[in-house]
Structures are given as structure tokens and as C-alpha cells.
Amino acid sequence: MNVNQETQAFIENSPAKTRKIISEIVDIFESQGCVSYVKTIYIGFEIDGEMVAALYGHEKYVEIALALDENCVDQRLKDATHLTWRTLPLCLELASDIAVKESTGLFEEACDRVRSSKHKVMRDNDFFVSGEKPHQRSHRRSTRK
């Protein structure tokens, strides 16, 4: 893939443990027609200006919020309220290239939902203040290390 310079720099400056994982995810989203961009702590992926995913690199894993239905059933998915994306309600934590390969279907689903305008999740700003559950607050603390 022809990755833009900002995204390439993000990958190169990522921890060694997650560098390959991030690169593989970028390749998957760009092969689906997404444009990637960097905003300080994450790589965003969009189609026609609409968010598809946001990738955050951690020391030992990658966290990626996705444009999926809030009720999508997959045991690997976690609530992404702690990331405060209005349109990306669920996330994955991936620590291996095998996990990335196993998640490709979810990445493609997020792209398809945005590309076809089927993705209608738009959480109200109040959701992040009043809708937050105690278990989500503890999850926020445990994932931001």
C-alpha cells in the first residue's frame, strides 16, 4: 500500500511490539478504500469524510474503535465509550497478527457500513457524561496506561 508520510511516521514511532500489527491494520483499511490520517495519538480511517475506525497504539497491543452497530455480537468486541467517539461505539484490543487476521471481517463490515451509508450510530454528547456506567469508568482507567 502507498501509506501517507504521517501514517508511516506513526507506524515507525510505535513500540516494536505493535509496529507490525499497526502496519497490517493500515494496509487492510487502505485496501478497503479508506484514507488514513494521524491526529497526535491515533490513526483515523475514513471513507468520503466519514469515520470508519480510529487506531490507538499501546505498548503491548493496539486498540481500534470501529463503525459497527452498537448491538454487534462478537465476544472480542468491547464497549468503546471511554474513547468518546460518537460514531464508533465498539472496539477491539489486538496483540498479534493472528488477532488482526481474525478481525478482518469486522474491519470490512465497518467499511461496508460507512460506504453504503448504513452506519447510523450517532451518540449524543450527553451519553458520555450521564450514560457512562461505573464499569466503563474502571475500564477507562485500566486501558490508559
Secondary structure, DSSP 4 states (H G I P E B T S, - for coil): ----HHHHHHHHTS-HHHHHHHHHHHHHHHHTTPEEEEETTEEEEEETTEEEEEEEE-SS-EEEEE---TT---TT-EE-GGGT-SS--EEEEE-SHHHHHHHHHHHHHHHHHHHTT-------HHHHHHS--HHHHHHHHHH--
